[in-house]
Amino acid sequence: MTLKIYQADAFTDQLFGGNPAAVCPLQQWLPDETMQKIALEN
């Protein structure tokens, strides 16, 4: 499986600051188990 994963830095106006959040745009929702594995790695 190949996914594009972006990182957004929330609650800041500083580059590489704030709270990092992984964002994965999806065409369709993935199974909860797969989503949990992605979250654990990011």
C-alpha positions as CSV (number, residue, x, y, z in Angstrom):
1,M,0.0,0.0,0.0
2,T,1.3,3.5,-0.9
3,L,-0.1,6.5,0.9
4,K,0.8,10.2,0.8
5,I,1.4,11.4,4.3
6,Y,1.7,15.1,5.1
7,Q,2.7,16.7,8.5
8,A,0.8,19.7,9.7
9,D,2.2,21.7,12.7
10,A,-0.9,22.8,14.7
11,F,-1.1,25.6,17.3
12,T,1.9,27.5,16.0
13,D,3.1,30.0,13.5
14,Q,6.7,28.7,13.8
15,L,8.2,26.2,11.3
16,F,8.7,22.8,13.0
17,G,6.9,24.1,16.1
18,G,3.6,23.3,17.7
19,N,1.9,19.9,17.8
20,P,2.7,17.8,14.7
21,A,-0.2,15.9,13.1
22,A,0.0,13.4,10.3
23,V,-2.6,13.9,7.5
24,C,-3.4,11.1,5.0
25,P,-5.9,12.1,2.3
26,L,-7.9,9.0,1.4
27,Q,-10.1,8.0,-1.5
28,Q,-12.0,5.7,0.8
29,W,-11.9,4.9,4.5
30,L,-9.4,2.2,5.6
31,P,-10.1,-0.5,8.1
32,D,-9.6,0.6,11.8
33,E,-6.7,-1.8,12.2
34,T,-4.8,-0.3,9.2
35,M,-5.5,3.2,10.5
36,Q,-4.2,2.3,13.9
37,K,-0.9,0.9,12.4
38,I,-0.5,4.1,10.4
39,A,-1.0,6.2,13.5
40,L,1.6,4.1,15.5
41,E,4.2,4.8,12.9
42,N,3.6,8.6,12.6
